[in-house]
Structure formats: C-alpha cells, structure tokens
C-alpha cells in the first residue's frame, strides 16, 4: 500500500497532530499546494522527476505533468531538465523554483504562527472519538 493510500485509509499518518496546510488558488484556476511543493523538493533532493514522483507514490507521467504545469504557470521555469541518453538525464530547480519553495514555506510558517489560538479553539470543538 502506498503512503498516500495509508493516510487516506486512516493509517500511520492519520494519527498525527493537526496539520495546517496552504494551497494557493490563482485566478486562472492554477494551484500550488503542499503536493507540488513536495514534488519540487523531491526534484531538488534526487535530481530526477521520476525519483521525486516515486518518493511521493506517483507515476513518472503524473510527476512530469505537474512539473510541466508549474513551468507553464510561472513567467520563468521552475524546473530545468536535461534529456537522458548516454550521459544520463536529470532535473534541477531553477533559481525561481528555489525561490518559490522558500516563499511558500515562509507563508506556511507565518500561517502556523499566527493561527495557533484559532487552531487550538477549533481542535477543542472536535468530538472526542476513539479512532479505533
């Protein structure tokens, strides 16, 4: 079972603390959220779109489509690639890609910092239920 399936079925990650996530919905219907940012971070770690996708439990095609979407969404490319072949291919974040991640993570941190009281109140409103 893939990590995402496990979470969706109430597995290992379902019992984690409340998590606050950020998704940016742009006027043209384009979106940037935790999944795309995680994919970009995987590209940075592995130097490969395929490896980043595998790490997140998605196909190469899905990962490539998301990277392509990000590259088309912004005025400058977010991920650069080198075709495979004898010398091997690869992918890496451009300066714009690194900046996108930094800005997104800074926004997340600000959101968490400024929403602590409200989040605590919402958590207090939850019904006490035994998850088992």
N, C-alpha and C positions, 0 to 999 in steps of 0.2 A: 504494500500500500504506500502511495506517495505521501510526503509530509502534508501537502495541502489537503488530501483526502482525509488524513488522520485528524486534522484540525476541524474539518467540516463535520466529521462524524463524532466530535467530542473526545478526541484522543489526547495525546500528551500535551499539546499546546493549548487545549481548550481550558485547562485548569490554571492558566497563567493569570497574573494580575490584570486588572482592567488596562486596556491599551487605548491610547488616543492616537488616531491616525489622521493624516492630512491628505486630501485629494483636491487638486486644483482643476476646476471645470472652466475652460476658456470659452468665450462666446461662440466660437466656430464649432463647438462640440468636441474639441480636443481636450484630453485629460492627461494629467500627470499625477500619479499617486504612489503609494508605497511599493507596488509591484514593479513599476517601470524603474523606479529609483533603485530597488534591489537588483534588478537586471543590470543596470548601468554599473553598479558597484561590483557585480559579478564579472562583467567585462573587464573592469579595471584590475580585479584580482587575477583573473585567468588569462587575459589577453585573447579571449575567444568568446564569440557569441554563443557557439554550441555548448561550451563548457558552462557558461553562465546560465544558459537555459536549462541544462541538465541539473545543475545545482538547485534550481527552483522547480524542478519536476515538469518542465515544459519541453515540447519538441523544438528542434532547431528551427523549423519553419515559423513557429509561433514567436520564438525569440527574435528571429530575423525580422519578422513583420513589425514587432514592437519597436525594434531599433530603427527600422526604416520610417515608421510613423514619427518617432521622436526627431529624426533627422529632417523630415519634411515639415514638422511643426514649427521649428525654430529657424530664425534667419541665417544661422550658421550651423554646420553639422555638429552633432553631439558625440557621435562615434565615427571614427575613421577605420577603414578596413584595408587590408592588403589581400588580394586573391591568393588562394592556395596554389599548390603546384610543387615543383621540386624543392624549392626553398621554404615551402610552408606558408600558410596564410596567417592571418591574425587580425585582431581588432583592439582598439585602444580608445580611451576617451580623449576628446579634444579639450582644449582649454575651456571651451564653452560647456562641455559635458561635465568637467570637474566643477565649474562654477555653478551649474545647475544643481548638482548634488549638494554642494556647500550651502547654497541659498535655501534649498528645500529642507535640509537638516536643521538649519538655523531657524527657519519658520516653525518646524516641529518643536524644537526646544522652547521657543517663545510661547507657543500654544500650550505646551505642557506646564510651563512655569506659571502662566497667567490663568490657567483653568483649574488649578488644583482644588480650590474651595468648591467650585461648582461641580467638579467631577466627584468629589467626596460626597456632596449632597445627593447627587444622582445615585451613587453607589448605595447610600443609606436608604434610598427609596426602593431598592431591589427587594423582591420577595426572598425570604430565606427558604431555599430549596436545597435539598440534598441532591447533588448531581449524579449520584449513583442509583 
